[in-house]
Amino acid sequence: MKSRLITLTAACVALVATASLGLAEDSSSKDGWNKRRHHKRGNPVEHLTKTLDLTPEQQAQIQPIYDQAKPQVAAVRQEAMQKIKAIRENTQAQVRPLLTPAQQQKFDALKKAREDMRKARAEMREAMKQ
């Protein structure tokens, strides 16, 4: 019973520790995540307008600059997430053979639990869009 509790606790800790990585793995979740992140920061032109007291003419000149940069930043972010995913998979592939069969089972269960949580979050976000 005690070892089961420890295993369950370790699994929960691992899930919490990798929650952000799970979000990064799901390309469909990125849009929602970025919208929430952008929402917290607000529109950069609005922020500059308030901070620097931009004129309407300046706003009209600055907005296209941010609009042009946005897809570039998204592409770099996507590429970085793909590289991170590859590194994570490589790391796990190196670690797994070093584990005992019992540890491998737990390791695989943790990986599956993370994947299940990621899928559940994606389904929840999709349901909330409708």
Residue pairs with C-beta under 8 A, 6 or more apart in sequence:
7 106
10 106
10 110
11 106
11 109
11 110
11 113
14 110
14 113
14 114
15 110
15 113
15 114
15 117
18 114
19 117
21 84
21 88
21 114
22 114
22 115
22 117
22 118
22 121
23 29
23 30
23 33
23 118
23 121
24 30
24 81
24 84
24 85
25 81
25 85
25 118
26 118
26 121
26 122
27 78
27 81
28 122
28 126
29 118
29 121
29 122
29 125
30 77
30 78
30 81
32 125
32 129
34 74
41 47
44 66
45 54
45 59
45 62
45 63
45 66
48 54
48 62
49 59
54 62
92 107
92 111
95 107
96 104
96 107
96 108
99 107
